[in-house]
């Protein structure tokens, strides 16, 4: 059974995918896509690949389907009928009238059966002078389908400068004149595994641009009108501090304006200005970030838009921006949720830049936690007093004291109590309680940690039946040490974990798994006593 799972056939097999980009001398851009897909399972055509969805902007783009047909297993050719091509509004543009011109072409493949193969070819043409540069962002992998051959072709006028970077692959392009060809073979189905670096699933990711610099890529986002905009009065505190005013403006942007999930690429990298965003009560992520920064500056705050990119992607363009945010007084304000952007605390995975293309050095967030706790435990209650510190501090709650009084489980003559973990950023709170046994992609941890906990549990009227424990693991990923020692009417529990890498390669995943399974084992977090 195990061997069958290991070598199971993917739902679909792409015999070939060719994604060809051409930049003409007059600035016209075309993307020609060719796909040949074989259907191996019923799931492949009932759920995964029965339709193809292509989004484009008819304001400056046209689409032409050059080829679309199915070859059934017995050789019968079924051409896609006219009523299988339907143009709809993409869900990302719903409730956003200014973007209702965006169009999604839905191609319904016909004649599908086990062993059938579809042939699809279409071309998207973009008018000249829409984009300042040819920018390409290709993820080389498809969930549910193996790929025999995947080619990315870039044609530019000879002599045109081209910058590119590629993650998770050593493939190099063949170059002839202004023609660049990257060829990938034997690409396995993307697993969609959780905790992959920057959510790309550990598959190759290609970024290409003709822009000379990141500043040139980001230039369309720097255009700002000179009109005066102010946040609605009901959001502001009349005599608030800078931090309070900034938080109030963020609250208006996050809660007062709907978020339209149209990427900048589909708008031609154009953004509506603050007044329009406020008047319509919605905005794309870059629009909301620009509006937030402007509103903050209107109130006398020093604020600027900041963009986050995957750190592993060396060539960065508007197309691979991970998040837009606003930097004000050292805080990276999110436009998605209230408070600081979570990416601020993942500096091992993301790089931050201003709109001028200058990198912003965010402090390293390797985290050190120290906690000393005293617990008075009886059959009726557990009184807890903890002193702890977190470096670097993420909030006012990251240093000080934690106290609580709870009632432990008591039944059948036993008392069972689980040790507290009051620190929100600790490794125990990363949600890694049931990790898979195997891994194909690298595993991204939020940050490196060095945590040490010491609990002294004093027993009142009960007798310990907790066993002494000495557990230790040390490998290339880090170390875990756990000791539980009984001493008369008290129990001393010492726990420590150190993780010395933020991205764990798939080849070292078993070492991480061994450590986290020990660290999260509930048996080493419990005190058991007899009444």
C-alpha positions in Angstrom: 0.0 0.0 0.0 2.9 2.4 0.8 4.5 1.7 -2.5 1.2 2.5 -4.3 1.0 5.8 -2.6 4.6 6.7 -3.4 4.2 6.0 -7.1 0.6 6.9 -7.6 -0.1 8.5 -11.0 -1.0 12.2 -10.8 -4.6 13.2 -11.8 -3.3 14.8 -15.0 -0.1 14.9 -17.0 0.9 17.9 -19.0 2.7 16.6 -22.0 3.9 20.1 -22.6 3.4 23.7 -21.5 4.9 26.5 -23.5 4.5 30.1 -22.2 6.1 32.4 -24.8 6.4 36.2 -24.2 7.4 38.6 -27.0 8.2 42.3 -26.7 8.0 44.1 -30.0 10.1 47.1 -31.0 7.0 49.3 -30.7 6.3 48.1 -27.1 3.5 45.7 -28.0 3.6 42.6 -25.8 2.2 39.2 -26.4 1.9 36.1 -24.4 1.3 32.9 -26.3 0.3 29.8 -24.2 0.3 26.3 -25.5 -0.9 23.4 -23.3 -1.3 19.7 -23.9 -2.9 17.8 -21.0 -3.7 14.2 -20.6 -6.5 13.2 -18.1 -5.6 10.3 -15.9 -8.4 10.3 -13.4 -12.1 11.2 -13.2 -11.1 13.8 -10.6 -8.9 15.5 -13.2 -11.8 16.5 -15.5 -14.7 16.6 -12.9 -12.9 19.0 -10.5 -9.4 20.0 -11.5 -8.9 20.6 -15.3 -12.4 20.5 -16.8 -12.2 24.3 -17.5 -9.4 26.8 -18.2 -9.7 30.3 -16.8 -7.9 33.3 -18.4 -8.2 36.8 -17.0 -7.4 39.9 -19.2 -8.1 43.6 -19.3 -10.0 44.5 -22.5 -9.1 48.2 -22.0 -5.6 47.4 -23.3 -5.5 43.7 -24.0 -7.1 41.3 -26.6 -7.3 37.5 -26.4 -7.5 35.1 -29.3 -7.9 31.3 -28.9 -5.9 29.8 -31.6 -6.5 26.1 -30.9 -8.9 24.2 -28.6 -9.8 20.5 -29.1 -9.9 17.1 -27.4 -8.5 13.9 -28.6 -10.2 11.0 -27.0 -8.5 7.7 -26.2 -9.7 6.0 -29.4 -8.4 8.9 -31.5 -11.7 10.8 -32.0 -11.1 14.5 -32.3 -13.7 16.8 -30.7 -13.3 20.5 -31.4 -14.5 22.9 -28.6 -17.9 24.3 -29.6 -18.5 28.1 -29.7 -20.8 27.9 -26.6 -17.9 26.5 -24.5 -16.2 29.9 -24.6 -17.8 32.3 -22.1 -16.7 35.7 -20.9 -17.5 36.5 -17.3 -16.6 39.0 -14.6 -13.7 37.7 -12.5 -14.7 37.3 -8.8 -11.8 39.5 -7.8 -13.5 42.4 -9.5 -16.9 41.9 -7.9 -18.3 44.9 -6.1 -15.6 47.1 -7.6 -17.3 49.1 -10.5 -14.1 50.7 -11.6 -12.7 47.3 -12.4 -15.8 45.7 -13.9 -14.2 45.8 -17.3 -11.8 43.1 -16.3 -12.9 39.9 -18.1 -12.3 36.2 -17.5 -12.5 33.8 -20.4 -13.9 30.5 -19.3 -13.1 27.6 -21.7 -15.0 24.5 -21.0 -13.2 21.5 -22.4 -15.5 18.9 -24.1 -15.3 15.2 -24.8 -13.4 14.5 -21.7 -12.9 10.9 -20.5 -10.1 8.8 -19.0 -7.1 8.9 -21.3 -8.3 11.9 -23.2 -5.9 14.7 -24.1 -6.8 18.4 -24.6 -4.9 20.8 -26.9 -5.2 24.5 -26.1 -3.4 27.5 -27.5 -4.3 31.1 -26.9 -2.6 34.5 -27.3 -3.0 37.7 -25.2 -1.8 40.9 -26.8 -1.1 44.0 -24.8 -1.1 47.4 -26.3 2.2 49.4 -26.3 3.1 51.8 -23.5 0.8 50.2 -21.0 3.6 48.6 -18.9 7.0 50.3 -18.6 8.7 47.0 -18.9 8.1 43.3 -19.8 7.7 41.6 -16.5 7.2 37.9 -16.1 6.3 35.9 -13.1 6.0 32.1 -13.7 5.6 29.4 -11.1 6.8 26.2 -12.7 4.4 23.7 -11.2 0.7 22.7 -11.2 -1.2 21.2 -8.3 -2.6 17.8 -9.4 -0.6 17.3 -12.6 2.9 16.2 -13.5 4.6 18.1 -16.3 6.8 16.3 -18.9 8.1 19.5 -20.4 7.6 23.1 -19.4 9.2 25.9 -21.5 9.3 29.6 -20.8 10.3 31.6 -23.9 11.1 35.3 -23.9 11.7 37.2 -27.2 13.0 40.8 -26.9 14.6 43.0 -29.5 18.2 42.1 -29.8 20.4 44.2 -27.5 17.6 44.6 -24.9 18.8 44.1 -21.4 17.1 41.3 -19.5 17.3 40.5 -15.8 16.1 37.2 -14.4 16.2 35.0 -11.3 15.0 31.5 -10.6 14.4 29.7 -7.3 14.4 26.0 -6.5 16.1 25.0 -9.8 19.4 25.1 -11.5 18.0 25.4 -15.0 19.8 28.0 -17.2 18.3 29.6 -20.3 19.6 29.0 -23.8 20.2 32.3 -25.5 20.3 33.1 -29.2 20.1 36.8 -30.1 17.1 38.2 -28.2 15.5 34.8 -27.6 15.8 33.2 -24.2 14.4 29.7 -23.5 14.2 28.0 -20.1 13.3 24.3 -20.3 12.1 22.3 -17.3 11.5 18.5 -17.6 10.0 16.0 -15.3 8.3 18.5 -13.0 6.3 16.6 -10.4 2.8 17.6 -9.3 2.9 20.5 -6.8 1.9 19.1 -3.5 0.5 22.3 -2.1 2.2 21.6 1.2 1.7 24.0 4.1 4.5 26.1 5.5 6.4 26.4 2.3 8.7 29.4 1.8 6.5 32.4 0.7 3.7 30.0 -0.2 5.2 28.9 -3.6 5.1 25.2 -2.7 8.8 24.6 -3.2 8.5 24.5 -7.0 10.7 26.6 -9.4 9.7 30.3 -9.6 11.0 32.4 -12.5 11.1 36.2 -12.5 12.1 38.1 -15.6 12.1 41.8 -16.4 13.4 44.3 -19.0 13.4 47.1 -16.4 16.9 48.3 -15.5 16.2 48.5 -11.8 13.5 47.9 -9.2 13.0 51.6 -9.0 11.9 51.5 -12.7 9.5 48.6 -12.0 7.9 50.5 -9.1 7.7 53.9 -10.8 3.9 53.6 -11.7 3.1 53.3 -8.0 4.8 56.6 -7.1 2.4 58.9 -8.9 0.5 60.9 -6.4 -2.0 63.8 -6.7 -1.6 67.0 -4.7 -5.3 67.2 -3.6 -5.8 67.2 0.2 -7.5 64.2 1.7 -8.4 63.7 5.4 -9.7 60.7 7.3 -13.3 61.1 8.4 -13.5 63.0 11.7 -15.3 60.1 13.5 -12.1 58.0 13.3 -9.7 60.5 14.8 -9.0 61.4 18.4 -8.8 65.2 18.7 -5.7 65.1 21.0 -4.4 61.7 20.2 -0.7 60.8 20.2 1.0 60.0 16.9 0.6 56.3 17.5 -3.1 56.7 18.3 -3.7 58.8 15.1 -1.8 56.3 13.0 -3.9 53.5 14.4 -7.1 55.4 13.9 -6.2 56.0 10.2 -5.3 52.3 9.8 -8.7 51.4 11.3 -10.5 53.6 8.7 -8.5 52.0 5.8 -9.0 48.4 7.0 -12.5 48.6 8.3 -14.0 51.6 6.5 -12.8 50.6 3.0 -13.4 47.2 1.3 -10.4 45.4 -0.1 -10.6 44.7 -3.8 -8.2 41.8 -4.6 -7.4 42.8 -8.2 -3.6 42.7 -8.6 -1.8 45.8 -10.0 -0.8 43.8 -13.1 -4.4 43.6 -14.3 -4.8 47.3 -14.0 -1.7 48.1 -16.0 0.1 48.9 -12.8 -2.2 51.9 -12.5 -3.8 52.9 -9.2 -6.6 55.2 -8.3 -5.8 58.1 -6.1 -6.8 58.7 -2.5 -9.9 60.8 -3.2 -11.4 58.2 -5.6 -10.6 55.4 -3.2 -12.4 57.2 -0.3 -15.4 58.2 -2.5 -16.0 54.6 -3.7 -15.2 53.0 -0.3 -13.0 50.3 -1.7 -9.5 49.9 -3.1 -6.9 47.5 -4.3 -4.1 46.7 -1.9 -1.7 49.2 -3.4 -4.5 51.8 -3.5 -5.3 51.3 0.2 -1.6 51.6 1.1 -1.1 54.8 -0.9 -4.3 56.2 0.6 -3.2 55.3 4.1 0.2 56.9 3.7 -1.3 60.1 2.3 -3.9 60.3 5.1 -1.1 59.9 7.7 1.0 62.5 6.1 -2.0 64.9 6.0 -2.1 64.5 9.8 1.5 65.4 10.1 2.9 61.9 10.4 6.0 60.6 8.6 4.7 57.8 6.5 5.7 56.0 3.4 4.5 53.0 1.4 6.6 49.9 1.7 6.4 46.7 -0.3 7.5 43.2 0.8 9.0 40.7 -1.6 10.0 37.0 -1.2 13.6 37.2 -0.1 14.6 34.2 -2.2 13.4 36.0 -5.4 16.5 38.0 -6.5 14.8 39.9 -9.3 11.8 41.7 -7.9 9.0 43.3 -9.8 5.5 44.6 -9.2 4.2 41.2 -10.2 5.8 39.4 -7.2 5.1 41.8 -4.5 3.9 39.8 -1.5 2.3 42.6 0.5 1.8 46.4 0.5 2.1 48.2 3.8 2.8 51.6 5.3 5.9 52.4 7.5 5.2 55.0 10.1 7.4 55.7 13.2 9.0 52.3 12.8 5.8 50.3 12.5 4.8 48.4 9.4 1.1 49.0 9.3 -1.0 46.4 7.4 -3.8 47.4 5.0 -5.3 43.9 5.4 -5.8 43.7 9.1 -5.4 45.9 12.1 -2.0 46.1 13.7 1.5 45.5 12.3 1.9 43.2 9.3 2.9 39.7 10.2 5.5 39.8 7.5 7.4 42.3 9.7 8.3 39.3 11.9 9.4 37.1 9.1 12.5 39.0 7.9 14.2 35.7 7.1 11.6 35.2 4.3 10.8 38.7 3.1 12.7 41.8 2.0 11.2 45.3 2.4 11.7 48.2 -0.1 10.3 51.7 -0.4 8.8 52.8 -3.7 12.1 54.2 -4.8 13.6 50.7 -4.9 15.7 51.3 -1.8 15.9 48.3 0.6 14.7 49.0 4.2 16.6 47.0 6.8 14.1 45.5 9.1 15.7 44.3 12.4 16.4 40.6 12.6 13.7 38.9 14.5 15.4 35.8 15.7 13.5 35.3 19.0 14.7 34.6 22.5 12.2 33.7 25.2 13.0 33.1 28.9 10.4 32.2 31.4 10.5 31.2 35.1 7.3 30.0 36.6 6.0 29.0 40.1 2.9 26.9 40.4 1.1 26.0 43.6 -0.9 22.9 42.7 -3.6 21.2 44.8 -6.6 19.1 43.9 -8.8 22.2 43.9 -6.7 24.8 42.1 -3.5 25.8 40.4 -2.0 29.2 41.2 0.4 30.4 38.6 3.0 33.1 38.7 5.4 33.5 35.7 8.0 36.1 34.9 9.1 36.1 31.2 10.8 38.2 28.6 10.8 38.1 24.8 13.5 39.5 22.6 12.8 41.4 20.4 9.5 42.6 22.0 6.6 42.6 19.6 4.1 44.2 22.0 3.8 45.4 25.6 2.7 41.9 26.5 6.1 40.5 25.6 7.7 41.3 29.0 6.4 41.2 32.5 4.4 38.8 34.6 1.6 36.3 34.0 -0.7 35.1 36.7 -3.7 33.0 36.7 -5.7 30.7 39.0 -7.3 27.7 37.3 -8.9 24.4 38.3 -7.0 21.3 37.3 -8.6 18.1 36.1 -9.4 16.0 39.2 -11.1 12.6 38.9 -10.6 8.9 39.8 -8.2 9.9 42.5 -5.8 11.8 40.2 -5.0 15.4 39.5 -3.8 16.3 36.0 -2.4 19.8 35.2 -0.9 21.1 31.9 1.9 23.6 32.2 1.0 27.2 30.9 2.6 28.8 27.9 1.6 32.5 28.0 4.0 33.7 25.3 2.2 34.2 22.0 5.2 34.0 19.8 6.5 30.7 21.2 7.3 27.7 19.0 4.5 25.7 20.8 2.0 28.1 19.3 3.0 27.7 15.7 0.3 25.1 15.1 2.7 22.2 14.4 0.9 19.6 16.4 0.3 17.1 13.6 3.0 17.4 11.0 3.1 15.0 8.0 5.7 12.2 8.1 7.1 13.1 4.7 8.0 16.3 3.0 8.8 17.3 -0.7 9.3 21.1 -0.2 11.4 23.1 2.2 9.7 24.0 5.5 9.5 27.6 6.5 9.5 28.5 10.2 8.4 31.9 11.2 11.8 32.7 12.7 14.7 31.2 14.5 14.1 30.7 18.3 16.0 30.1 21.5 13.5 29.4 24.2 14.1 28.3 27.8 11.4 27.6 30.5 11.7 26.5 34.1 8.7 25.6 36.2 8.7 24.8 39.9 5.5 23.0 40.9 4.8 22.9 44.6 2.3 20.1 45.6 -0.3 20.9 48.3 -2.0 17.8 49.8 -1.3 15.6 46.7 1.5 13.2 45.8 3.3 13.2 42.5 3.1 10.2 40.2 4.8 12.1 37.4 7.8 10.2 36.2 11.3 11.7 36.0 12.2 12.5 32.4 15.4 13.3 30.6 14.9 13.8 26.9 17.4 15.4 24.5 17.7 15.8 20.7 20.5 17.7 18.9 20.9 17.8 15.2 21.7 20.2 12.3 18.3 22.0 12.7 18.7 22.7 16.4 18.1 21.1 19.8 15.4 20.2 22.3 16.0 19.4 26.0 13.4 18.4 28.5 13.9 17.3 32.1 11.3 16.6 34.8 12.7 16.0 38.3 10.7 15.1 41.4 12.1 16.4 44.7 10.0 15.8 47.7 6.8 17.9 47.5 7.9 19.8 44.4 8.6 19.0 40.7 11.0 21.0 38.6 10.4 21.0 34.8 13.0 22.5 32.5 12.3 22.8 28.8 14.4 24.4 26.1 14.3 24.5 22.3 16.7 26.2 19.8 16.0 26.3 16.1 19.0 27.6 14.1 17.5 27.9 10.7 14.3 29.6 9.4 14.0 27.6 6.2 14.5 23.8 6.7 15.4 22.0 3.5 13.3 19.0 2.6 16.3 16.7 3.2 16.5 17.9 6.8 12.7 17.8 7.5 12.9 14.5 9.4 15.2 16.2 11.9 12.8 19.1 12.4 9.9 16.6 12.7 11.7 14.6 15.4 12.4 17.8 17.4 8.8 19.3 17.1 7.2 15.9 18.0 9.2 15.9 21.2 8.7 19.5 22.0 4.9 19.3 21.5 4.4 16.0 23.2 1.7 16.6 25.7 3.0 13.9 28.0 6.0 16.2 28.8 3.8 19.2 29.6 1.7 17.6 32.2 1.9 17.1 36.0 0.1 14.1 37.3 -0.5 13.6 41.0 -2.6 11.4 43.3 -5.1 12.7 45.8 
